Amino acid sequence: MEMKNRFKQVALFVSVAVLGMGSALAAPVVSTQSMNIQWAGTVPNSPISTGAWKFVELNDPTKDFVPRVGTIIVQDDSLVPGGKTLETSLIQFALQTGTDYFSDNTPVSAYLAADVAFSGLTNVQAQPAMTISAGTGKDLKVGSANAVELQKITGATTNNIPVVLRGKGTLPPSSFNEGDNFTAQATIMFTASVGV
């Protein structure tokens, strides 16, 4: 009988020890971490039209193109410690004539009205920079005297010219603080001739 009671005590002790260990292993670990999420929005502009030609959707020229907010991918700059590189999403649209064609033997050109403007950066001891390119990597410059030819019209049958814009740039050290929400804005001027 004594042996049986001792066996029960040992079994009970082992059960309690096993339950105790199980409880220690399964104890939850509570922690809190933060995540910053962001959205950007712009009230759409009215469609832009000069009468002779207008901006239209690249994939559906029956629809007017209304500029939308693009995104900027920000990554560490492998060449400049503490700096960041910038790359924008593509903005794609087309220039479309109304009832006529773009004029034969004339260029369709573009230029920046001013340098790309940044807003929202909270540390501006150094200046960020961005280059906007159109078409096949042609960098746009400021001013009509520096207009870049996007396409030379040959023949009198062209009524739609696709345009793809992309931006690349840098945020040097001391031009930003981590967590900054910022925008880059550019005004691009397009010149095209329609008719004879």
GROMACS elastic network, one bead per residue, 0.5 to 0.9 nm:
[ bonds ]
;  ai    aj funct       b0    kb
    1     5     6  0.62659   500
    1     6     6  0.85944   500
    2     5     6  0.51508   500
    2     6     6  0.61425   500
    2     7     6  0.85631   500
    3     6     6  0.50220   500
    3     7     6  0.60839   500
    3     8     6  0.86336   500
    4     7     6  0.50405   500
    4     8     6  0.62927   500
    4     9     6  0.86999   500
    5     8     6  0.50200   500
    5     9     6  0.61730   500
    5    10     6  0.86287   500
    6     9     6  0.50176   500
    6    10     6  0.61512   500
    6    11     6  0.84883   500
    7    10     6  0.51594   500
    7    11     6  0.60406   500
    7    12     6  0.84401   500
    8    11     6  0.50222   500
    8    12     6  0.59063   500
    8    13     6  0.84297   500
    9    12     6  0.50168   500
    9    13     6  0.60210   500
    9    14     6  0.85401   500
   10    13     6  0.50165   500
   10    14     6  0.61031   500
   10    15     6  0.85302   500
   11    14     6  0.51144   500
   11    15     6  0.60991   500
   11    16     6  0.85741   500
   12    15     6  0.50766   500
   12    16     6  0.61354   500
   12    17     6  0.85143   500
   13    16     6  0.51534   500
   13    17     6  0.60459   500
   13    18     6  0.85453   500
   14    18     6  0.60309   500
   14    19     6  0.84844   500
   15    18     6  0.51263   500
   15    19     6  0.60532   500
   15    20     6  0.83967   500
   16    19     6  0.50571   500
   16    20     6  0.59082   500
   16    21     6  0.85054   500
   17    20     6  0.50024   500
   17    21     6  0.61269   500
   17    22     6  0.85318   500
   18    21     6  0.51291   500
   18    22     6  0.61080   500
   18    23     6  0.86143   500
   19    22     6  0.50230   500
   19    23     6  0.61713   500
   19    24     6  0.86571   500
   20    23     6  0.51801   500
   20    24     6  0.63112   500
   20    25     6  0.87779   500
   21    24     6  0.50703   500
   21    25     6  0.62311   500
   21    26     6  0.86522   500
   22    25     6  0.51950   500
   22    26     6  0.61713   500
   22    27     6  0.86593   500
   23    26     6  0.52238   500
   23    27     6  0.61366   500
   24    27     6  0.55090   500
   25    28     6  0.86552   500
   36   179     6  0.80299   500
   38   181     6  0.81471   500
   40    69     6  0.73343   500
   40    70     6  0.89453   500
   40    71     6  0.87471   500
   41    44     6  0.89613   500
   41    68     6  0.83827   500
   41    69     6  0.65923   500
   42    45     6  0.85218   500
   42    68     6  0.70445   500
   42    69     6  0.63759   500
   43    68     6  0.86680   500
   44    47     6  0.87602   500
   44    66     6  0.64769   500
   44    67     6  0.68252   500
   44    68     6  0.68561   500
   45    48     6  0.81626   500
   45    66     6  0.61227   500
   45    67     6  0.68053   500
   45    68     6  0.86154   500
   46    66     6  0.66297   500
   46    67     6  0.88871   500
   47    54     6  0.82342   500
   47    55     6  0.74732   500
   47    56     6  0.85151   500
   47    64     6  0.58373   500
   47    65     6  0.61783   500
   47    66     6  0.53809   500
   47    67     6  0.83209   500
   48    54     6  0.61445   500
   48    55     6  0.62902   500
   48    56     6  0.89104   500
   48    64     6  0.78402   500
   48    65     6  0.77291   500
   48    66     6  0.76189   500
   49    52     6  0.77332   500
   49    53     6  0.62465   500
   49    55     6  0.66821   500
   49    64     6  0.87899   500
   50    53     6  0.56563   500
   50    54     6  0.59892   500
   51    54     6  0.70220   500
   51    97     6  0.84437   500
   51    98     6  0.72747   500
   52    96     6  0.86775   500
   52    97     6  0.59142   500
   52    98     6  0.58245   500
   52    99     6  0.80292   500
   52   100     6  0.77944   500
   52   193     6  0.83737   500
   52   194     6  0.63531   500
   52   195     6  0.85784   500
   53    95     6  0.66298   500
   53    96     6  0.53371   500
   53    98     6  0.56179   500
   53    99     6  0.88962   500
   53   100     6  0.88418   500
   53   102     6  0.86669   500
   53   159     6  0.87511   500
   53   192     6  0.82215   500
   53   193     6  0.88068   500
   53   194     6  0.74969   500
   54    64     6  0.76764   500
   54    65     6  0.84482   500
   54    94     6  0.82675   500
   54    95     6  0.56725   500
   54    96     6  0.54145   500
   54    97     6  0.64704   500
   54    98     6  0.76945   500
   55    58     6  0.89155   500
   55    61     6  0.86021   500
   55    63     6  0.89161   500
   55    64     6  0.61106   500
   55    65     6  0.53495   500
   55    66     6  0.80012   500
   55    93     6  0.67458   500
   55    94     6  0.56812   500
   55    96     6  0.61947   500
   55    97     6  0.89304   500
   56    59     6  0.86800   500
   56    60     6  0.73572   500
   56    61     6  0.51686   500
   56    62     6  0.70741   500
   56    63     6  0.57001   500
   56    66     6  0.79490   500
   56    93     6  0.58813   500
   56    94     6  0.52727   500
   56    95     6  0.62404   500
   56    96     6  0.64116   500
   57    60     6  0.51630   500
   57    61     6  0.52565   500
   57    62     6  0.75192   500
   57    63     6  0.57028   500
   57    64     6  0.59120   500
   57    66     6  0.81232   500
   57    92     6  0.75989   500
   57    94     6  0.61871   500
   57    95     6  0.88370   500
   58    61     6  0.61314   500
   58    63     6  0.89125   500
   58    65     6  0.80938   500
   58    92     6  0.62120   500
   58    94     6  0.51385   500
   58    95     6  0.86707   500
   58   161     6  0.89376   500
   58   162     6  0.64790   500
   58   163     6  0.80410   500
   59    63     6  0.89956   500
   59    93     6  0.79306   500
   59    94     6  0.87453   500
   60    63     6  0.58675   500
   60    64     6  0.86210   500
   61    64     6  0.71405   500
   61    65     6  0.85068   500
   61    93     6  0.87671   500
   61    94     6  0.75074   500
   61    95     6  0.88605   500
   61    96     6  0.72806   500
   61   160     6  0.82110   500
   65    68     6  0.89710   500
   65    93     6  0.66108   500
   65    94     6  0.80760   500
   67    70     6  0.89652   500
   67    91     6  0.83183   500
   68    91     6  0.82596   500
   70    88     6  0.68809   500
   70    89     6  0.57307   500
   70    90     6  0.74144   500
   70    91     6  0.71088   500
   71    87     6  0.83907   500
   71    88     6  0.56356   500
   71    89     6  0.53797   500
   71    90     6  0.86440   500
   71   183     6  0.89829   500
   72    86     6  0.62992   500
   72    87     6  0.55289   500
   72    89     6  0.63476   500
   72   167     6  0.85684   500
   72   183     6  0.83499   500
   72   184     6  0.85621   500
   73    85     6  0.80348   500
   73    86     6  0.56517   500
   73    87     6  0.51845   500
   73    88     6  0.61101   500
   73    89     6  0.77755   500
   74    84     6  0.63103   500
   74    85     6  0.57330   500
   74    87     6  0.68461   500
   74    88     6  0.88966   500
   74   170     6  0.88304   500
   74   171     6  0.88853   500
   75    78     6  0.89383   500
   75    83     6  0.86328   500
   75    84     6  0.53682   500
   75    85     6  0.52893   500
   75    86     6  0.67254   500
   75    87     6  0.86923   500
   76    79     6  0.89122   500
   76    80     6  0.84410   500
   76    81     6  0.80794   500
   76    82     6  0.73392   500
   76    83     6  0.62001   500
   76    85     6  0.61209   500
   77    80     6  0.54102   500
   77    81     6  0.66261   500
   77    82     6  0.72339   500
   77    83     6  0.52092   500
   77    85     6  0.52412   500
   77    86     6  0.89863   500
   77   170     6  0.79532   500
   77   171     6  0.86448   500
   77   172     6  0.87083   500
   78    81     6  0.67838   500
   78    82     6  0.89604   500
   78    83     6  0.81770   500
   78    84     6  0.83321   500
   78    85     6  0.86263   500
   79    83     6  0.82389   500
   80    83     6  0.53500   500
   80    84     6  0.78135   500
   80   172     6  0.75101   500
   80   173     6  0.81232   500
   81    84     6  0.85101   500
   81   172     6  0.88064   500
   81   173     6  0.77189   500
   82   172     6  0.72666   500
   82   173     6  0.52457   500
   82   174     6  0.85110   500
   83   170     6  0.72445   500
   83   171     6  0.56553   500
   83   174     6  0.83147   500
   83   175     6  0.85496   500
   84   169     6  0.85984   500
   84   170     6  0.56662   500
   84   172     6  0.64004   500
   84   173     6  0.77752   500
   85   168     6  0.75971   500
   85   169     6  0.58867   500
   85   171     6  0.62469   500
   85   172     6  0.84509   500
   86   130     6  0.78001   500
   86   167     6  0.77460   500
   86   168     6  0.54113   500
   86   170     6  0.54891   500
   86   171     6  0.73766   500
   87   130     6  0.88279   500
   87   166     6  0.76385   500
   87   167     6  0.57406   500
   87   169     6  0.65346   500
   87   170     6  0.87173   500
   88    91     6  0.86648   500
   88   165     6  0.89928   500
   88   166     6  0.59095   500
   88   167     6  0.50715   500
   88   168     6  0.64815   500
   88   169     6  0.88341   500
   89   165     6  0.85983   500
   89   166     6  0.65525   500
   89   167     6  0.77231   500
   90   164     6  0.65461   500
   90   165     6  0.57334   500
   90   166     6  0.51461   500
   90   167     6  0.80258   500
   91   163     6  0.82208   500
   91   164     6  0.57676   500
   91   165     6  0.51338   500
   91   166     6  0.66586   500
   92   162     6  0.75146   500
   92   163     6  0.58126   500
   92   165     6  0.64112   500
   93   161     6  0.86200   500
   93   162     6  0.60228   500
   93   163     6  0.54856   500
   93   164     6  0.66790   500
   93   165     6  0.87905   500
   94   160     6  0.63597   500
   94   161     6  0.52574   500
   94   163     6  0.53838   500
   94   164     6  0.83629   500
   95   159     6  0.78965   500
   95   160     6  0.55790   500
   95   161     6  0.50896   500
   95   162     6  0.64701   500
   95   163     6  0.74831   500
   95   192     6  0.88118   500
   96   101     6  0.87231   500
   96   102     6  0.87649   500
   96   159     6  0.56138   500
   96   161     6  0.66378   500
   96   162     6  0.87671   500
   97   100     6  0.60663   500
   97   101     6  0.60378   500
   97   102     6  0.68982   500
   97   158     6  0.86299   500
   97   159     6  0.51858   500
   97   160     6  0.66884   500
   97   194     6  0.72707   500
   98   101     6  0.78569   500
   98   159     6  0.80232   500
   99   159     6  0.86620   500
  100   103     6  0.88767   500
  100   157     6  0.87776   500
  100   159     6  0.72094   500
  100   194     6  0.67151   500
  100   195     6  0.59708   500
  101   104     6  0.83982   500
  101   156     6  0.61232   500
  101   157     6  0.58700   500
  101   158     6  0.55549   500
  101   160     6  0.84364   500
  101   193     6  0.87507   500
  101   194     6  0.57431   500
  101   195     6  0.58240   500
  101   196     6  0.85042   500
  102   106     6  0.79932   500
  102   108     6  0.87762   500
  102   153     6  0.70055   500
  102   155     6  0.88012   500
  102   156     6  0.66621   500
  102   157     6  0.74237   500
  102   158     6  0.57529   500
  102   159     6  0.58007   500
  102   160     6  0.83136   500
  102   192     6  0.71600   500
  102   193     6  0.57014   500
  102   195     6  0.59816   500
  102   196     6  0.83488   500
  103   106     6  0.59344   500
  103   107     6  0.86058   500
  103   153     6  0.68415   500
  103   154     6  0.83106   500
  103   155     6  0.79098   500
  103   156     6  0.61860   500
  103   157     6  0.87229   500
  103   158     6  0.82464   500
  103   192     6  0.81328   500
  103   193     6  0.54180   500
  103   195     6  0.50791   500
  103   196     6  0.57112   500
  104   107     6  0.87588   500
  104   152     6  0.85127   500
  104   153     6  0.54421   500
  104   154     6  0.52903   500
  104   156     6  0.50228   500
  104   157     6  0.82353   500
  104   158     6  0.84761   500
  104   193     6  0.87128   500
  104   194     6  0.86513   500
  104   195     6  0.82262   500
  104   196     6  0.74237   500
  105   152     6  0.65378   500
  105   153     6  0.51321   500
  105   154     6  0.51575   500
  105   155     6  0.69781   500
  105   156     6  0.84817   500
  106   151     6  0.86025   500
  106   152     6  0.58137   500
  106   153     6  0.53757   500
  106   154     6  0.76313   500
  106   192     6  0.77828   500
  106   193     6  0.68979   500
  107   149     6  0.60510   500
  107   150     6  0.72834   500
  107   151     6  0.57707   500
  107   153     6  0.59290   500
  107   191     6  0.81367   500
  107   192     6  0.67591   500
  107   193     6  0.78248   500
  108   148     6  0.85058   500
  108   149     6  0.58557   500
  108   150     6  0.55982   500
  108   151     6  0.52927   500
  108   152     6  0.62518   500
  108   153     6  0.73628   500
  108   161     6  0.86592   500
  108   190     6  0.72838   500
  108   191     6  0.57124   500
  108   193     6  0.74486   500
  109   147     6  0.59433   500
  109   148     6  0.52906   500
  109   150     6  0.51755   500
  109   151     6  0.70820   500
  109   152     6  0.87104   500
  109   189     6  0.82766   500
  109   190     6  0.57374   500
  109   191     6  0.52527   500
  109   192     6  0.67708   500
  110   134     6  0.83879   500
  110   140     6  0.69443   500
  110   141     6  0.85384   500
  110   144     6  0.80072   500
  110   146     6  0.87735   500
  110   147     6  0.53201   500
  110   148     6  0.54300   500
  110   149     6  0.66574   500
  110   150     6  0.69210   500
  110   188     6  0.66700   500
  110   189     6  0.53957   500
  110   191     6  0.62362   500
  111   114     6  0.88066   500
  111   140     6  0.53416   500
  111   141     6  0.55141   500
  111   142     6  0.58187   500
  111   143     6  0.60617   500
  111   144     6  0.61304   500
  111   145     6  0.86248   500
  111   146     6  0.67334   500
  111   148     6  0.62747   500
  111   187     6  0.86309   500
  111   188     6  0.57107   500
  111   189     6  0.53520   500
  111   190     6  0.68110   500
  111   191     6  0.88122   500
  112   115     6  0.67841   500
  112   116     6  0.81462   500
  112   132     6  0.85554   500
  112   140     6  0.62105   500
  112   141     6  0.56065   500
  112   143     6  0.60874   500
  112   144     6  0.79659   500
  112   146     6  0.88196   500
  112   147     6  0.80901   500
  112   186     6  0.70612   500
  112   187     6  0.59083   500
  112   189     6  0.60927   500
  113   141     6  0.85683   500
  113   142     6  0.57447   500
  113   143     6  0.58504   500
  113   144     6  0.79489   500
  113   186     6  0.77509   500
  113   187     6  0.55607   500
  113   188     6  0.59162   500
  113   189     6  0.64289   500
  114   117     6  0.81263   500
  114   141     6  0.84935   500
  114   142     6  0.54808   500
  114   143     6  0.72274   500
  114   186     6  0.72728   500
  114   187     6  0.69362   500
  114   188     6  0.83867   500
  115   129     6  0.87496   500
  115   130     6  0.83724   500
  115   131     6  0.87659   500
  115   141     6  0.81689   500
  115   142     6  0.64364   500
  115   185     6  0.88932   500
  115   186     6  0.70507   500
  115   187     6  0.85454   500
  116   129     6  0.74384   500
  116   130     6  0.63570   500
  116   131     6  0.76828   500
  116   132     6  0.82215   500
  116   184     6  0.64314   500
  116   185     6  0.56235   500
  116   187     6  0.78549   500
  117   129     6  0.86848   500
  117   130     6  0.87723   500
  117   183     6  0.81287   500
  117   184     6  0.55540   500
  117   185     6  0.52379   500
  117   186     6  0.65150   500
  118   121     6  0.72694   500
  118   128     6  0.75676   500
  118   129     6  0.85833   500
  118   182     6  0.69183   500
  118   183     6  0.56236   500
  118   185     6  0.64784   500
  119   122     6  0.86551   500
  119   181     6  0.85850   500
  119   182     6  0.54966   500
  119   183     6  0.54140   500
  119   184     6  0.66457   500
  119   185     6  0.83683   500
  120   176     6  0.89710   500
  120   180     6  0.66137   500
  120   181     6  0.57145   500
  120   183     6  0.64731   500
  121   124     6  0.67719   500
  121   175     6  0.70417   500
  121   176     6  0.53266   500
  121   177     6  0.71432   500
  121   180     6  0.58114   500
  121   181     6  0.69659   500
  121   182     6  0.56973   500
  121   183     6  0.83958   500
  122   175     6  0.76703   500
  122   176     6  0.57854   500
  122   177     6  0.61830   500
  122   180     6  0.67515   500
  122   181     6  0.89933   500
  122   182     6  0.89534   500
  123   126     6  0.79155   500
  123   174     6  0.60138   500
  123   175     6  0.50595   500
  123   177     6  0.59837   500
  124   127     6  0.62303   500
  124   128     6  0.82290   500
  124   174     6  0.63681   500
  124   176     6  0.64611   500
  125   173     6  0.85921   500
  125   174     6  0.53794   500
  125   175     6  0.56585   500
  125   176     6  0.85205   500
  126   171     6  0.82657   500
  126   172     6  0.64994   500
  126   173     6  0.70717   500
  126   174     6  0.54949   500
  126   176     6  0.84826   500
  127   171     6  0.73883   500
  127   172     6  0.71447   500
  127   174     6  0.83992   500
  127   175     6  0.58751   500
  128   169     6  0.74840   500
  128   170     6  0.58123   500
  128   172     6  0.62771   500
  128   175     6  0.62809   500
  128   176     6  0.86371   500
  129   168     6  0.83914   500
  129   169     6  0.52886   500
  129   170     6  0.55120   500
  129   171     6  0.68224   500
  129   172     6  0.85739   500
  130   167     6  0.63143   500
  130   168     6  0.54224   500
  130   170     6  0.65472   500
  130   171     6  0.89188   500
  130   184     6  0.82711   500
  131   139     6  0.65741   500
  131   140     6  0.72719   500
  131   141     6  0.84409   500
  131   166     6  0.83169   500
  131   167     6  0.55203   500
  131   168     6  0.54267   500
  131   169     6  0.60047   500
  132   137     6  0.88220   500
  132   138     6  0.83532   500
  132   139     6  0.57777   500
  132   140     6  0.57592   500
  132   141     6  0.82934   500
  132   165     6  0.67821   500
  132   166     6  0.56561   500
  132   168     6  0.66633   500
  132   169     6  0.86886   500
  132   186     6  0.83566   500
  133   136     6  0.78161   500
  133   137     6  0.52941   500
  133   138     6  0.50961   500
  133   140     6  0.56249   500
  133   164     6  0.81909   500
  133   165     6  0.57123   500
  133   166     6  0.53904   500
  133   167     6  0.62317   500
  133   168     6  0.82372   500
  134   137     6  0.58251   500
  134   138     6  0.53667   500
  134   139     6  0.65122   500
  134   140     6  0.70235   500
  134   148     6  0.89196   500
  134   150     6  0.71950   500
  134   163     6  0.66584   500
  134   164     6  0.55293   500
  134   166     6  0.65927   500
  134   167     6  0.89565   500
  135   138     6  0.63176   500
  135   150     6  0.65454   500
  135   151     6  0.87941   500
  135   162     6  0.82276   500
  135   163     6  0.59167   500
  135   164     6  0.52956   500
  135   165     6  0.67485   500
  135   166     6  0.87211   500
  136   150     6  0.85509   500
  136   164     6  0.83657   500
  137   165     6  0.88948   500
  137   166     6  0.84724   500
  138   148     6  0.72262   500
  138   149     6  0.84213   500
  138   150     6  0.77373   500
  139   148     6  0.76943   500
  140   146     6  0.80680   500
  140   147     6  0.71921   500
  140   148     6  0.62238   500
  140   188     6  0.85353   500
  141   144     6  0.85674   500
  141   146     6  0.58094   500
  141   147     6  0.67041   500
  141   148     6  0.74450   500
  142   145     6  0.82091   500
  142   146     6  0.63914   500
  142   147     6  0.77378   500
  143   146     6  0.54602   500
  143   147     6  0.67201   500
  143   189     6  0.89723   500
  144   147     6  0.50617   500
  144   148     6  0.88316   500
  144   189     6  0.82833   500
  147   189     6  0.88363   500
  147   190     6  0.88146   500
  147   191     6  0.88977   500
  149   152     6  0.71312   500
  150   163     6  0.81611   500
  151   161     6  0.80353   500
  153   156     6  0.78119   500
  153   157     6  0.89561   500
  153   158     6  0.71512   500
  154   157     6  0.82619   500
  154   158     6  0.79728   500
  155   158     6  0.71558   500
  156   159     6  0.85961   500
  156   195     6  0.83903   500
  156   196     6  0.83803   500
  158   161     6  0.75763   500
  159   194     6  0.88509   500
  171   174     6  0.82458   500
  171   175     6  0.59422   500
  171   176     6  0.70374   500
  172   175     6  0.56409   500
  172   176     6  0.79057   500
  173   176     6  0.70587   500
  174   177     6  0.76034   500
  176   179     6  0.86556   500
  176   180     6  0.67548   500
  177   180     6  0.57333   500
  193   196     6  0.87511   500
